[in-house]
Amino acid sequence: MKITLAPPTPADIDVLHPLLQEAYWSPGIPRETVERACAASLCALARDEAGTLTGFARAVTDYTVFAWVCDVMVVPAHRGQGLGRNLVRSLMTHPEMQTIRRWMLGTADAHGVYAQLGFAPLKAPERLMEVIRASHWGR
């Protein structure tokens, strides 16, 4: 697998969008929302030897002090091989991301995957707050 940091192509979105529509964090997400989110993020793409998209991750970041890793997605046939972790690692080791002080992400079931990259439970979760709005995309 080859990992590059670049915006996804329309063909990549063709693969990525259905996966994100079924993900627990983005059920029913419209394609336009995926395209817009990718355009505003640093994206990591994994491709097989034929150039087909096999994995994806993105970082919402200011490229200076903060990055939120999200939408880590591996095509089902390629899961369980460390690809998701390698996608996140590629974001973290990118030269433009070396001044990032706080990396964050959320996961329901892959804590062990990300712990190998240094992620740990929040030291002070009481300091964080959130607003969750009803889904804008109908589910």
MODELLER restraints for C-alpha pairs under 7 A, 6 or more apart:
rsr = mdl.restraints
at = mdl.atoms
rsr.add(forms.Gaussian(group=physical.xy_distance, feature=features.Distance(at['CA:1:A'], at['CA:46:A']), mean=6.20, stdev=0.5))
rsr.add(forms.Gaussian(group=physical.xy_distance, feature=features.Distance(at['CA:1:A'], at['CA:47:A']), mean=5.54, stdev=0.5))
rsr.add(forms.Gaussian(group=physical.xy_distance, feature=features.Distance(at['CA:1:A'], at['CA:48:A']), mean=4.91, stdev=0.5))
rsr.add(forms.Gaussian(group=physical.xy_distance, feature=features.Distance(at['CA:1:A'], at['CA:49:A']), mean=6.72, stdev=0.5))
rsr.add(forms.Gaussian(group=physical.xy_distance, feature=features.Distance(at['CA:2:A'], at['CA:46:A']), mean=5.50, stdev=0.5))
rsr.add(forms.Gaussian(group=physical.xy_distance, feature=features.Distance(at['CA:2:A'], at['CA:47:A']), mean=5.38, stdev=0.5))
rsr.add(forms.Gaussian(group=physical.xy_distance, feature=features.Distance(at['CA:2:A'], at['CA:48:A']), mean=6.57, stdev=0.5))
rsr.add(forms.Gaussian(group=physical.xy_distance, feature=features.Distance(at['CA:3:A'], at['CA:44:A']), mean=6.59, stdev=0.5))
rsr.add(forms.Gaussian(group=physical.xy_distance, feature=features.Distance(at['CA:3:A'], at['CA:45:A']), mean=5.40, stdev=0.5))
rsr.add(forms.Gaussian(group=physical.xy_distance, feature=features.Distance(at['CA:3:A'], at['CA:46:A']), mean=4.31, stdev=0.5))
rsr.add(forms.Gaussian(group=physical.xy_distance, feature=features.Distance(at['CA:3:A'], at['CA:47:A']), mean=6.49, stdev=0.5))
rsr.add(forms.Gaussian(group=physical.xy_distance, feature=features.Distance(at['CA:3:A'], at['CA:87:A']), mean=6.95, stdev=0.5))
rsr.add(forms.Gaussian(group=physical.xy_distance, feature=features.Distance(at['CA:4:A'], at['CA:44:A']), mean=5.68, stdev=0.5))
rsr.add(forms.Gaussian(group=physical.xy_distance, feature=features.Distance(at['CA:4:A'], at['CA:45:A']), mean=5.36, stdev=0.5))
rsr.add(forms.Gaussian(group=physical.xy_distance, feature=features.Distance(at['CA:4:A'], at['CA:46:A']), mean=6.58, stdev=0.5))
rsr.add(forms.Gaussian(group=physical.xy_distance, feature=features.Distance(at['CA:5:A'], at['CA:43:A']), mean=5.52, stdev=0.5))
rsr.add(forms.Gaussian(group=physical.xy_distance, feature=features.Distance(at['CA:5:A'], at['CA:44:A']), mean=4.41, stdev=0.5))
rsr.add(forms.Gaussian(group=physical.xy_distance, feature=features.Distance(at['CA:5:A'], at['CA:45:A']), mean=6.18, stdev=0.5))
rsr.add(forms.Gaussian(group=physical.xy_distance, feature=features.Distance(at['CA:6:A'], at['CA:43:A']), mean=5.64, stdev=0.5))
rsr.add(forms.Gaussian(group=physical.xy_distance, feature=features.Distance(at['CA:6:A'], at['CA:44:A']), mean=6.33, stdev=0.5))
rsr.add(forms.Gaussian(group=physical.xy_distance, feature=features.Distance(at['CA:7:A'], at['CA:38:A']), mean=6.63, stdev=0.5))
rsr.add(forms.Gaussian(group=physical.xy_distance, feature=features.Distance(at['CA:7:A'], at['CA:39:A']), mean=6.65, stdev=0.5))
rsr.add(forms.Gaussian(group=physical.xy_distance, feature=features.Distance(at['CA:7:A'], at['CA:43:A']), mean=5.80, stdev=0.5))
rsr.add(forms.Gaussian(group=physical.xy_distance, feature=features.Distance(at['CA:12:A'], at['CA:53:A']), mean=6.08, stdev=0.5))
rsr.add(forms.Gaussian(group=physical.xy_distance, feature=features.Distance(at['CA:17:A'], at['CA:31:A']), mean=5.96, stdev=0.5))
rsr.add(forms.Gaussian(group=physical.xy_distance, feature=features.Distance(at['CA:17:A'], at['CA:34:A']), mean=6.72, stdev=0.5))
rsr.add(forms.Gaussian(group=physical.xy_distance, feature=features.Distance(at['CA:20:A'], at['CA:26:A']), mean=5.93, stdev=0.5))
rsr.add(forms.Gaussian(group=physical.xy_distance, feature=features.Distance(at['CA:20:A'], at['CA:27:A']), mean=6.90, stdev=0.5))
rsr.add(forms.Gaussian(group=physical.xy_distance, feature=features.Distance(at['CA:20:A'], at['CA:29:A']), mean=6.92, stdev=0.5))
rsr.add(forms.Gaussian(group=physical.xy_distance, feature=features.Distance(at['CA:21:A'], at['CA:27:A']), mean=4.65, stdev=0.5))
rsr.add(forms.Gaussian(group=physical.xy_distance, feature=features.Distance(at['CA:21:A'], at['CA:28:A']), mean=4.51, stdev=0.5))
rsr.add(forms.Gaussian(group=physical.xy_distance, feature=features.Distance(at['CA:21:A'], at['CA:29:A']), mean=5.17, stdev=0.5))
rsr.add(forms.Gaussian(group=physical.xy_distance, feature=features.Distance(at['CA:22:A'], at['CA:28:A']), mean=6.86, stdev=0.5))
rsr.add(forms.Gaussian(group=physical.xy_distance, feature=features.Distance(at['CA:27:A'], at['CA:139:A']), mean=6.50, stdev=0.5))
rsr.add(forms.Gaussian(group=physical.xy_distance, feature=features.Distance(at['CA:28:A'], at['CA:137:A']), mean=6.22, stdev=0.5))
rsr.add(forms.Gaussian(group=physical.xy_distance, feature=features.Distance(at['CA:28:A'], at['CA:138:A']), mean=6.88, stdev=0.5))
rsr.add(forms.Gaussian(group=physical.xy_distance, feature=features.Distance(at['CA:28:A'], at['CA:139:A']), mean=6.00, stdev=0.5))
rsr.add(forms.Gaussian(group=physical.xy_distance, feature=features.Distance(at['CA:29:A'], at['CA:137:A']), mean=5.86, stdev=0.5))
rsr.add(forms.Gaussian(group=physical.xy_distance, feature=features.Distance(at['CA:30:A'], at['CA:137:A']), mean=6.59, stdev=0.5))
rsr.add(forms.Gaussian(group=physical.xy_distance, feature=features.Distance(at['CA:41:A'], at['CA:58:A']), mean=6.10, stdev=0.5))
rsr.add(forms.Gaussian(group=physical.xy_distance, feature=features.Distance(at['CA:41:A'], at['CA:59:A']), mean=5.58, stdev=0.5))
rsr.add(forms.Gaussian(group=physical.xy_distance, feature=features.Distance(at['CA:41:A'], at['CA:60:A']), mean=4.95, stdev=0.5))
rsr.add(forms.Gaussian(group=physical.xy_distance, feature=features.Distance(at['CA:41:A'], at['CA:61:A']), mean=6.81, stdev=0.5))
rsr.add(forms.Gaussian(group=physical.xy_distance, feature=features.Distance(at['CA:42:A'], at['CA:58:A']), mean=5.49, stdev=0.5))
rsr.add(forms.Gaussian(group=physical.xy_distance, feature=features.Distance(at['CA:42:A'], at['CA:59:A']), mean=5.17, stdev=0.5))
rsr.add(forms.Gaussian(group=physical.xy_distance, feature=features.Distance(at['CA:42:A'], at['CA:60:A']), mean=6.64, stdev=0.5))
rsr.add(forms.Gaussian(group=physical.xy_distance, feature=features.Distance(at['CA:43:A'], at['CA:57:A']), mean=5.86, stdev=0.5))
rsr.add(forms.Gaussian(group=physical.xy_distance, feature=features.Distance(at['CA:43:A'], at['CA:58:A']), mean=4.26, stdev=0.5))
rsr.add(forms.Gaussian(group=physical.xy_distance, feature=features.Distance(at['CA:43:A'], at['CA:59:A']), mean=6.48, stdev=0.5))
rsr.add(forms.Gaussian(group=physical.xy_distance, feature=features.Distance(at['CA:44:A'], at['CA:56:A']), mean=5.61, stdev=0.5))
rsr.add(forms.Gaussian(group=physical.xy_distance, feature=features.Distance(at['CA:44:A'], at['CA:57:A']), mean=5.20, stdev=0.5))
rsr.add(forms.Gaussian(group=physical.xy_distance, feature=features.Distance(at['CA:44:A'], at['CA:58:A']), mean=5.98, stdev=0.5))
rsr.add(forms.Gaussian(group=physical.xy_distance, feature=features.Distance(at['CA:44:A'], at['CA:87:A']), mean=5.99, stdev=0.5))
rsr.add(forms.Gaussian(group=physical.xy_distance, feature=features.Distance(at['CA:44:A'], at['CA:91:A']), mean=6.62, stdev=0.5))
rsr.add(forms.Gaussian(group=physical.xy_distance, feature=features.Distance(at['CA:45:A'], at['CA:53:A']), mean=6.90, stdev=0.5))
rsr.add(forms.Gaussian(group=physical.xy_distance, feature=features.Distance(at['CA:45:A'], at['CA:55:A']), mean=5.87, stdev=0.5))
rsr.add(forms.Gaussian(group=physical.xy_distance, feature=features.Distance(at['CA:45:A'], at['CA:56:A']), mean=4.75, stdev=0.5))
rsr.add(forms.Gaussian(group=physical.xy_distance, feature=features.Distance(at['CA:45:A'], at['CA:57:A']), mean=6.85, stdev=0.5))
rsr.add(forms.Gaussian(group=physical.xy_distance, feature=features.Distance(at['CA:46:A'], at['CA:53:A']), mean=5.85, stdev=0.5))
rsr.add(forms.Gaussian(group=physical.xy_distance, feature=features.Distance(at['CA:46:A'], at['CA:54:A']), mean=5.41, stdev=0.5))
rsr.add(forms.Gaussian(group=physical.xy_distance, feature=features.Distance(at['CA:46:A'], at['CA:55:A']), mean=4.75, stdev=0.5))
rsr.add(forms.Gaussian(group=physical.xy_distance, feature=features.Distance(at['CA:46:A'], at['CA:56:A']), mean=6.18, stdev=0.5))
rsr.add(forms.Gaussian(group=physical.xy_distance, feature=features.Distance(at['CA:47:A'], at['CA:53:A']), mean=4.53, stdev=0.5))
rsr.add(forms.Gaussian(group=physical.xy_distance, feature=features.Distance(at['CA:47:A'], at['CA:54:A']), mean=5.21, stdev=0.5))
rsr.add(forms.Gaussian(group=physical.xy_distance, feature=features.Distance(at['CA:47:A'], at['CA:55:A']), mean=6.97, stdev=0.5))
rsr.add(forms.Gaussian(group=physical.xy_distance, feature=features.Distance(at['CA:48:A'], at['CA:54:A']), mean=6.45, stdev=0.5))
rsr.add(forms.Gaussian(group=physical.xy_distance, feature=features.Distance(at['CA:54:A'], at['CA:74:A']), mean=5.92, stdev=0.5))
rsr.add(forms.Gaussian(group=physical.xy_distance, feature=features.Distance(at['CA:54:A'], at['CA:75:A']), mean=5.17, stdev=0.5))
rsr.add(forms.Gaussian(group=physical.xy_distance, feature=features.Distance(at['CA:54:A'], at['CA:78:A']), mean=6.62, stdev=0.5))
rsr.add(forms.Gaussian(group=physical.xy_distance, feature=features.Distance(at['CA:55:A'], at['CA:73:A']), mean=5.55, stdev=0.5))
rsr.add(forms.Gaussian(group=physical.xy_distance, feature=features.Distance(at['CA:55:A'], at['CA:74:A']), mean=4.15, stdev=0.5))
rsr.add(forms.Gaussian(group=physical.xy_distance, feature=features.Distance(at['CA:55:A'], at['CA:75:A']), mean=5.89, stdev=0.5))
rsr.add(forms.Gaussian(group=physical.xy_distance, feature=features.Distance(at['CA:55:A'], at['CA:83:A']), mean=6.99, stdev=0.5))
rsr.add(forms.Gaussian(group=physical.xy_distance, feature=features.Distance(at['CA:56:A'], at['CA:72:A']), mean=5.66, stdev=0.5))
rsr.add(forms.Gaussian(group=physical.xy_distance, feature=features.Distance(at['CA:56:A'], at['CA:73:A']), mean=5.17, stdev=0.5))
rsr.add(forms.Gaussian(group=physical.xy_distance, feature=features.Distance(at['CA:56:A'], at['CA:74:A']), mean=6.36, stdev=0.5))
rsr.add(forms.Gaussian(group=physical.xy_distance, feature=features.Distance(at['CA:56:A'], at['CA:87:A']), mean=6.79, stdev=0.5))
rsr.add(forms.Gaussian(group=physical.xy_distance, feature=features.Distance(at['CA:57:A'], at['CA:70:A']), mean=6.29, stdev=0.5))
rsr.add(forms.Gaussian(group=physical.xy_distance, feature=features.Distance(at['CA:57:A'], at['CA:71:A']), mean=5.37, stdev=0.5))
rsr.add(forms.Gaussian(group=physical.xy_distance, feature=features.Distance(at['CA:57:A'], at['CA:72:A']), mean=4.16, stdev=0.5))
rsr.add(forms.Gaussian(group=physical.xy_distance, feature=features.Distance(at['CA:57:A'], at['CA:73:A']), mean=6.29, stdev=0.5))
rsr.add(forms.Gaussian(group=physical.xy_distance, feature=features.Distance(at['CA:57:A'], at['CA:87:A']), mean=6.07, stdev=0.5))
rsr.add(forms.Gaussian(group=physical.xy_distance, feature=features.Distance(at['CA:57:A'], at['CA:88:A']), mean=6.56, stdev=0.5))
rsr.add(forms.Gaussian(group=physical.xy_distance, feature=features.Distance(at['CA:58:A'], at['CA:69:A']), mean=5.83, stdev=0.5))
rsr.add(forms.Gaussian(group=physical.xy_distance, feature=features.Distance(at['CA:58:A'], at['CA:70:A']), mean=5.56, stdev=0.5))
rsr.add(forms.Gaussian(group=physical.xy_distance, feature=features.Distance(at['CA:58:A'], at['CA:71:A']), mean=6.17, stdev=0.5))
rsr.add(forms.Gaussian(group=physical.xy_distance, feature=features.Distance(at['CA:58:A'], at['CA:72:A']), mean=6.90, stdev=0.5))
rsr.add(forms.Gaussian(group=physical.xy_distance, feature=features.Distance(at['CA:59:A'], at['CA:67:A']), mean=5.86, stdev=0.5))
rsr.add(forms.Gaussian(group=physical.xy_distance, feature=features.Distance(at['CA:59:A'], at['CA:68:A']), mean=5.34, stdev=0.5))
rsr.add(forms.Gaussian(group=physical.xy_distance, feature=features.Distance(at['CA:59:A'], at['CA:69:A']), mean=4.43, stdev=0.5))
rsr.add(forms.Gaussian(group=physical.xy_distance, feature=features.Distance(at['CA:59:A'], at['CA:70:A']), mean=6.15, stdev=0.5))
rsr.add(forms.Gaussian(group=physical.xy_distance, feature=features.Distance(at['CA:60:A'], at['CA:67:A']), mean=5.53, stdev=0.5))
rsr.add(forms.Gaussian(group=physical.xy_distance, feature=features.Distance(at['CA:60:A'], at['CA:68:A']), mean=5.11, stdev=0.5))
rsr.add(forms.Gaussian(group=physical.xy_distance, feature=features.Distance(at['CA:60:A'], at['CA:69:A']), mean=6.50, stdev=0.5))
rsr.add(forms.Gaussian(group=physical.xy_distance, feature=features.Distance(at['CA:61:A'], at['CA:67:A']), mean=4.29, stdev=0.5))
rsr.add(forms.Gaussian(group=physical.xy_distance, feature=features.Distance(at['CA:61:A'], at['CA:68:A']), mean=6.41, stdev=0.5))
rsr.add(forms.Gaussian(group=physical.xy_distance, feature=features.Distance(at['CA:63:A'], at['CA:96:A']), mean=6.36, stdev=0.5))
rsr.add(forms.Gaussian(group=physical.xy_distance, feature=features.Distance(at['CA:63:A'], at['CA:97:A']), mean=5.66, stdev=0.5))
rsr.add(forms.Gaussian(group=physical.xy_distance, feature=features.Distance(at['CA:63:A'], at['CA:100:A']), mean=6.81, stdev=0.5))
rsr.add(forms.Gaussian(group=physical.xy_distance, feature=features.Distance(at['CA:64:A'], at['CA:97:A']), mean=6.90, stdev=0.5))
rsr.add(forms.Gaussian(group=physical.xy_distance, feature=features.Distance(at['CA:64:A'], at['CA:99:A']), mean=5.52, stdev=0.5))
rsr.add(forms.Gaussian(group=physical.xy_distance, feature=features.Distance(at['CA:64:A'], at['CA:100:A']), mean=5.39, stdev=0.5))
rsr.add(forms.Gaussian(group=physical.xy_distance, feature=features.Distance(at['CA:65:A'], at['CA:99:A']), mean=6.04, stdev=0.5))
rsr.add(forms.Gaussian(group=physical.xy_distance, feature=features.Distance(at['CA:65:A'], at['CA:100:A']), mean=4.09, stdev=0.5))
rsr.add(forms.Gaussian(group=physical.xy_distance, feature=features.Distance(at['CA:65:A'], at['CA:101:A']), mean=4.99, stdev=0.5))
rsr.add(forms.Gaussian(group=physical.xy_distance, feature=features.Distance(at['CA:65:A'], at['CA:102:A']), mean=6.40, stdev=0.5))
rsr.add(forms.Gaussian(group=physical.xy_distance, feature=features.Distance(at['CA:66:A'], at['CA:100:A']), mean=5.34, stdev=0.5))
rsr.add(forms.Gaussian(group=physical.xy_distance, feature=features.Distance(at['CA:66:A'], at['CA:101:A']), mean=6.12, stdev=0.5))
rsr.add(forms.Gaussian(group=physical.xy_distance, feature=features.Distance(at['CA:66:A'], at['CA:102:A']), mean=5.05, stdev=0.5))
rsr.add(forms.Gaussian(group=physical.xy_distance, feature=features.Distance(at['CA:66:A'], at['CA:103:A']), mean=6.07, stdev=0.5))
rsr.add(forms.Gaussian(group=physical.xy_distance, feature=features.Distance(at['CA:67:A'], at['CA:100:A']), mean=6.87, stdev=0.5))
rsr.add(forms.Gaussian(group=physical.xy_distance, feature=features.Distance(at['CA:67:A'], at['CA:102:A']), mean=6.49, stdev=0.5))
rsr.add(forms.Gaussian(group=physical.xy_distance, feature=features.Distance(at['CA:67:A'], at['CA:103:A']), mean=4.98, stdev=0.5))
rsr.add(forms.Gaussian(group=physical.xy_distance, feature=features.Distance(at['CA:67:A'], at['CA:104:A']), mean=6.36, stdev=0.5))
rsr.add(forms.Gaussian(group=physical.xy_distance, feature=features.Distance(at['CA:68:A'], at['CA:103:A']), mean=5.92, stdev=0.5))
rsr.add(forms.Gaussian(group=physical.xy_distance, feature=features.Distance(at['CA:68:A'], at['CA:104:A']), mean=4.80, stdev=0.5))
rsr.add(forms.Gaussian(group=physical.xy_distance, feature=features.Distance(at['CA:68:A'], at['CA:105:A']), mean=5.54, stdev=0.5))
rsr.add(forms.Gaussian(group=physical.xy_distance, feature=features.Distance(at['CA:69:A'], at['CA:104:A']), mean=6.15, stdev=0.5))
rsr.add(forms.Gaussian(group=physical.xy_distance, feature=features.Distance(at['CA:69:A'], at['CA:105:A']), mean=4.99, stdev=0.5))
rsr.add(forms.Gaussian(group=physical.xy_distance, feature=features.Distance(at['CA:70:A'], at['CA:105:A']), mean=6.31, stdev=0.5))
rsr.add(forms.Gaussian(group=physical.xy_distance, feature=features.Distance(at['CA:72:A'], at['CA:84:A']), mean=6.24, stdev=0.5))
rsr.add(forms.Gaussian(group=physical.xy_distance, feature=features.Distance(at['CA:73:A'], at['CA:84:A']), mean=6.79, stdev=0.5))
rsr.add(forms.Gaussian(group=physical.xy_distance, feature=features.Distance(at['CA:74:A'], at['CA:84:A']), mean=6.34, stdev=0.5))
rsr.add(forms.Gaussian(group=physical.xy_distance, feature=features.Distance(at['CA:85:A'], at['CA:113:A']), mean=6.27, stdev=0.5))
rsr.add(forms.Gaussian(group=physical.xy_distance, feature=features.Distance(at['CA:85:A'], at['CA:114:A']), mean=6.64, stdev=0.5))
